[in-house]
């Protein structure tokens, strides 16, 4: 009996969004009288940081600090339409809609500022700190605060914009069934190192090395956190989590989340994350969707590493000690 080590590799690509009827998302942007900007969405933040990213996208497009932007995800009765937060589509679809809405609002803002500065809107730019100035003459400026006040109380204009991102529906080819379900794809590769106890069937993940190509990382620290968390989830899916009976019958299944098996801090492997940025041509500032993909490649990489260590293929999740032992015994029996 021995502890045997193995290494496994797996690579995946993952679509951003699902083209089921066009996959549309809408956004609305408007300013308050004091120059803050409200973004209305029906795209829900599930904890992945979508509100923060939408804040950055809106602020970058309008040319204001991020603390001047508020995201209101409202609900499906009061917010603009969204297909939903699924299919790793939030940043890409909602982000594009926010860019459109923010560009329209920015144009109105510049037109009002142009009247205040007695110039043409095309000659104006923002400094990202809350001011609008004449290009090449920063001393000729007006604050966005004063511009918003003037729009509301002097010029009777609404600094607002509407945005919608819609991928035209792709219909399957009648002969082949071929279609285009997505406009861009993210990519990942994982190398897993494991240790397998061939007496007990226990698998220990020693290290996980992940490389992700996600378009452009709009918030690098949040991307890193999501990818590290996703890597942990991938290990959990591969070796622990299941809603099915543990072994060998339903009476042995967990009855609640206190008995639902997941790895704890002591089970986490040494983790390395490398992010490759290849901006998507149709993404908001080049972003794709790293969402679900971050927990995918670890699973086949671990399965391949187990095969490399002890020579058995496990094709049912989770890869429990019982399943490893059964496969080892089956292999030994076949050898005799």
HELIX and SHEET records of a PDB file:
HELIX    1   1 UNK A   50  UNK A   62  1                                  13    
HELIX    2   2 UNK A   66  UNK A   68  5                                   3    
HELIX    3   3 UNK A   90  UNK A   94  3                                   5    
HELIX    4   4 UNK A   95  UNK A  117  1                                  23    
HELIX    5   5 UNK A  121  UNK A  123  5                                   3    
HELIX    6   6 UNK A  144  UNK A  153  1                                  10    
HELIX    7   7 UNK A  220  UNK A  239  1                                  20    
HELIX    8   8 UNK A  250  UNK A  252  5                                   3    
HELIX    9   9 UNK A  265  UNK A  267  5                                   3    
HELIX   10  10 UNK A  284  UNK A  286  5                                   3    
HELIX   11  11 UNK A  292  UNK A  295  5                                   4    
HELIX   12  12 UNK A  297  UNK A  310  1                                  14    
HELIX   13  13 UNK A  321  UNK A  335  1                                  15    
SHEET    1   A 4 UNK A   3  UNK A  15  0                                        
SHEET    2   A 4 UNK A 185  UNK A 197 -1                                        
SHEET    3   A 4 UNK A 203  UNK A 213 -1                                        
SHEET    4   A 4 UNK A 270  UNK A 276  1                                        
SHEET    1   B 4 UNK A  69  UNK A  72  0                                        
SHEET    2   B 4 UNK A  37  UNK A  40  1                                        
SHEET    3   B 4 UNK A  25  UNK A  31 -1                                        
SHEET    4   B 4 UNK A 160  UNK A 165 -1                                        
SHEET    1   C 3 UNK A 124  UNK A 126  0                                        
SHEET    2   C 3 UNK A 131  UNK A 134 -1                                        
SHEET    3   C 3 UNK A 137  UNK A 143 -1                                        
END                                                                             
